[in-house]
Amino acid sequence: MKFTDIEKEVIFLKAIIELIDSIINYEVLDLLGKDPHSEICFRTMTHQKYFNIILLDFLSYSDEKVLDEKRSYLEAIRAICQSPNFNKNNSIKNLIISTQEFIDWLEQEVQVEKLWLPSINIETTLSIKRIEFIKICGNISKHNFSRLSGVANKLINIFKKNGINISFEDALLALDDFYENFGDNILNYHGSTIAEFLNNIRWDIYEYLQPEFHQSIVYEGIQYPKKYHYTYPKEINNDFAKNCYWDLMNKVRSKPYIRKFKVTRYLKNRY
């Protein structure tokens, strides 16, 4: 399907809000402590894996046949920040900041010392981007080992950049060890920070769209509960995009599920 720029923005924002809302909620995690020393705790190990899988989707490419272009949802937010269609009184300002902060954090290369992979008898210091191990762990959480050849090849390339040559067989053998180190330990350590980034983006989308919401909503009569409808921007003509606009406005009628919070610095000092 072909969409106008404003229709694309509406569709992407609806998809992004739904992804974030599916994991930043009290069914998946608990918010503990008081700012600036808050932290999150996953309800169960299954919720942690689910969080990682949805995070992988958030960082992966959209379906070109549905959304008319192939890009990650985070890249889509950055594109919206560069050319927003609903920016009023600089309502986009905080979304620009929170999006870039998350991108910078993800792209940072970190060193993991004394990484022990007993299945292939290797102990090393590994330099790796955060986004790389997050995606690898997400794929391991999502797929059986029989569907992880791409992940195995990714491990081969990462180790090669660190001066270590491993075979495809070694990479397959190392998958469980890699997940134990990065999924169960490091990613769990980063869970609170990632949740804060995503929650900030969710709140900033809400604030960005508030002027549009108040301009668009029209209440009908005085009965309770009030009936209402939205007036569509003139550039939105596609029926699917109209449906997404209606849903998007409904999603910003209320505040996000979890309040804004500040994660303790003690969960931001490593990796």
Steps between C-alpha positions, in 0.01 A plus 500: 500500500607857432463766766560872535766615747243586765327165453833320546565691820160409641541131414851480646404685819204267557726195452770645728257581780352150484846340517608710799167461683523121464812486721501819708207406721433344839417159358859461376698689764488671837639847568692506827662775710483876480664740256782544431561144619216313332535165328278249328461132574355252251208299636651169383781367283240452226410869519868587466527294183178652367643847568812410300296361210284814469812714536650304209190580292529867595861506377428293187361596161133555426313310230534696177178355357298646789684822585627591152863508613751281679653662807528433871246664726777690676620631163140595424481707819824676409359579153182636660711719730681643198178584317200488738151558362329577832756728664332793673682736736804272476311206651749269323794629707512231770444217252805614303710485817376164632528332159857613442602403854373146444671473160831621643475252788422209268783580260764525773761226490571346839762260627401185684799365687567137589221373278502123553351271235559148634337323206786613273761549775554872442551774758546846355422870521236576238428841348143516376229759437204487734258480209688195372466288811143617559399379153691173539335427835160595359539251217618228738195568719270495199628207297608141547871433432404340167401846370804693623748463214492878446579558867785248482649688205461827690698349791774389261535858372499652849771263621700563182496875570642413843783299346350157568412253226223253575326255269130484423477193721671687784255788459204263532656338806558842660140624466388380844816633667458834325139528616591409858757781509315765303132409534474371855763732645591812301165561333321443828733759657408745220128426522425802719694739276334370183157526663577861595600582140184341358276662762652841426435453128142394572437804719662731246280366219200564724613859563589557135148403390304686768448815289376288208270300727336809652462659156354185346251371759141616475254414780140431407227620736508510878400144594736278702706318394569763238490398138775639283664483162826619347550733208759356264782712360427572134815311391364173643280336239595131510243298698763297683687818594173655622440200722855529637449873565182429698679231704802725552286784635324254731837382629603854596167581669651347816847515647741206457468203736808572710606834642827662399785366709875537550709184527771482763849576375618171648326323211673718241867468588589172324498352150 
